[in-house]
């Protein structure tokens, strides 16, 4: 049986504005301070791309490369997201 669940106002990507988030996408993992989000994209400041995570409970990524400026990620590529570090 399928069940439809609606997210409340206190849930969703918009509630994480100002937080350092991690976006697990189809091909890459992005992390940075979430400063903007609309129906198409998310904007990250102090953005980085994670090539290798290592163990997720450790405070540092195993291989992370800082991006040169603010970065935009298409929400259609995001599989999951949250605050990790």
VENPE-V908925 format. One line per field, one symbol per residue. ss: DSSP state (H for helix, E for strand, L for the rest). psi: psi as a letter, one per 30 degrees, with the letter a starting at -180 (. if undefined). Layout:
ss: ???
psi: ???
This chain:
ss: LLLLLLLLLLLLHHHHLLLEEEEEELLLEEEEEEEEELLLEEEEEEEEEEEELLLLLLLLLLEEEELLLLEEEEHHHEEEEELLL
psi: kkkkkkklfglleefgkfljlkjjleflkkklkjfkkafelkkklhllkjfkeakfflfklejkkklfalkkkkfffkellaje.
